[in-house]
């Protein structure tokens, strides 16, 4: 279980660090109110992910008993989603300047995280199967996930603050996002290969 948790933590960090709706809200909040006042949003993000991952994970585990082909199909769909996310990040790599101007509410953060497709990816592909078969394994997996999530969320809000205080950082953002898109592309190919090579 320890090895699978380390693997999950690595891949989860790669997915969590990628730009998406939840991270853009954190960036936006960091731009407007700073890191310290963004911390309640990070707690709500964690709650949203745990809720969504739990719902998806237990649903898919129950369904795969009668549909054994389902996990492989969901992994292929997840690989396609990651590929789409990589292409979208590459195309929009200069779009951080279009962050919304309105304050970010706790409700908006929870709803956005709850509906974030990354939660399905975590539940169906990245979390070990044992996490949805034992309460103890579920607790350990969620704890590991949160240990990864919190610093990344702080990082996104801190980036927002840096973009307001150090304008030169903004010019390097497209390169960083394109690099992130290439990492996602590699991850998508690895995931697809792991399904098709069986």
N, C-alpha and C positions, 0 to 999 in steps of 0.2 A: 504493500500500500504506500510506503514511503517513497519508493521510486516513481509510482504513478502520480503521487501528489507533486513531486518535483517537476515532472514532465508537464503536468497540468498547469502548474504555476508559471513555467516558462512560456507555454503557448498562450495562456490567459493574459500574461503581461503583454505579449505581442499584439493581441487583439484589443485589449483595453487601451493601449497607448495610441492606437490609431484614431484619427479624427472621426467623429460621428456626432449625432445629435446631442448626446449627453455631454461629451467632451466640449462641444461648442458652447453649451450653456455654462459649463465651468469656466471656460476661457472668457466668456462674456461677463460673468460675475466677477472674475479676477480683474478684468479691465475696469469695471465700474466701482467695485467696493473693496477690492483687495482680498488677500488670501484669508485673513482671520475671519472676516465677515462672510466668507463663502463656506466656511466649515459646516454650517447646518445643511447646506446643499449636498455636501459629500456624504453626510449621514443618511440623507434621504435617497441619494443615489444607491448607497449600499442596500438600503431597505428595498428599493425597487428591484435591484438585481436579484437579491435573495428570494423575493416573492416570485418573480418571473421564472427564474431558474428552477425553483421548487415545483411550480405548476407544470412547466414543460417536462422536467426530468421525471417526475412520478407518473405523469400521463404517458410519456413515451415508453417508460419501463413497463407499465401495465399493458400497453398496446402491443409491444414487441413479443410478448409471450405467445399471442395468437398469430402475430405477423412477423416471423423471424427475419424476413428480408428488410423490414423497416429501418433498422439502424444503418445499413449500408446505403439505402436510398437517401436518408436524412444527411449522412456524411457527404454524399455526392452533391446534394443541394447546398449544404454548408460550404463546400469547396467552391461551387459556382457563386455563392453570395460573396465569399472572400475575394474572388476574382473580380466581381462587379465593384466591390468596395475599393479594390486596388485601382481599377480603371477610373473610378469616380474621383478618388483622391488625386490621381495624376492630372486629370483634366482640370480640377478645381484647386490646384496647388497654390494659386495666388489669391484665393478667395477669403483669407482670414480677415481682411479689412471690411468684410461685409457682415461682421457680427452684429446681431440685433442690438438696438439701443435701449429697449425697455428693460426694467429690472427683472431678474429671474426669480420666480416664486417657487416655494417648496412644492406646491401642487404641480406646476409645470415640470419641475425636475422629476418628481415621482412618476407622472404619466409618461414622460418621454423615456425614462429608463425602463419602465414596465413594458413598453411597446418596442423597445430597442431589439432589433433582430439578433444582436450579439448574445442576448440571453438564451435564445434557442440554440445558437452555436455552442455556447458553454454547456448547456444541459445535454445536448445530443451527441457531442463530439469530444469536447475537451475534459469534462468531468469524468472520472472513472465510473464505470457501471456500478461498482460496489457502493458508491455514494448514495444511490437511490434504493439500496437493498438493506441497509443497516443504519440505524439512528446514529451510532457512534461514528461510522465512516462518513455519514452525511455531515455531522458536526465538524469533523476534522477537515473535510474538503471545503466546507463553507469558510471555516476559520482561515485556511490557507489562501482561499480566494480573496478574502477581505484584507489579509496582510499584503497582497499584491495590489488590490484596488486602491486602497487609501493613499499610498504615496504617489500613484499615477494621477489620481484625482487632484491631489495637492499640486502636483507638477503642472497640470493644465491650468489651474487657477493662477499659479505663480507665473506661468508664461503670459497669461493675460495681463498681469501686473507689469511684467517686464516690457511688454509691447507698448504700454503707456509711458513708462519712465525712460526706456531706451529705444528710441525709434530705429536705430541701426539694426536691431534684432529682426525687425519686420522684413528687411530686405533679404534675409537668409531663410525665411520661412518656406518659400517655394522649393528650395533645394532639400530641406529637411522632409517636407511632405512627399517629394518624389522618391526620396530614399525609403520612406516608410511604405510607399506603394510597391516598391520592388521587393521589400521584405514580405509584404502580404502576398504578392504574386508567387514567391518561392513557397510560402506556407500553403497556399492553395494547391500548388502542384504536388507537394509532399503528401497532403491529405488525400488528394485524388489517387495518387499512386498507391497509397496504403490500402485503399478500398479495391482498386482494380487488380492489384498484384496477388490477391488472395485466391 
